């Protein structure tokens, strides 16, 4: 196992390639000492900036999570525009809103999200359901925003009916609702051409709101082994990578009173019984529309 050490969020943006032998168990996580922003540098062997072969560096972690990547896989964990948001907030409550991609990391399934974010000090609520379009985000936020959150994370757009104006309106409404709250929005995996339109729309709308920061999940989703056979839903590795990518985007919470909060939105009837998205928990069979992906 190769360990990579960094000391500041700034250092994370200048990491270099570390070579890993084939068939090795590698780590998507790094040990970071809690230093001031003007702190030390980093100790990484030279190579292409920001990319490690089989290793993603996660600032803010004080533990290691081993993840095996396929031979030859290269993984880069991105940062949101503007860097980690943990240092810009005063509380530790984070609300995550999404479809089946995010739901697969919730406590009722693999629990990767809480397992990853709680050690960083966050109180975590995952409000995600399968088969949901972007409109779902506005419903969740209207119902939950008054609970007072310090960060909102949004992963929606996997299900897209082809109406760009409607998609734009949904994201505009979501970002308007979260105004005053640091908001991180993820791009989707590009498993079909229409997702390029989705991601372009997300970036354009996010650019109109100062409190919204884009996290380029699409760059991770394309890595071999992150998704399952359908190229849409996440593998075990992919779920761990998603949780750790979001963990990197958040970094440490300002103080440590972590919790995995109960979800209010947990309707899983949109998942087919053989769906690979969320592991082995029994689910209700359904037949979503062609434009809807669990």
Order of alpha helices (4+ residues) and beta strands (2+ residues): beta-alpha-beta-beta-beta-beta-beta-alpha-alpha-beta-alpha-beta-alpha-beta-alpha-beta-alpha-alpha-beta
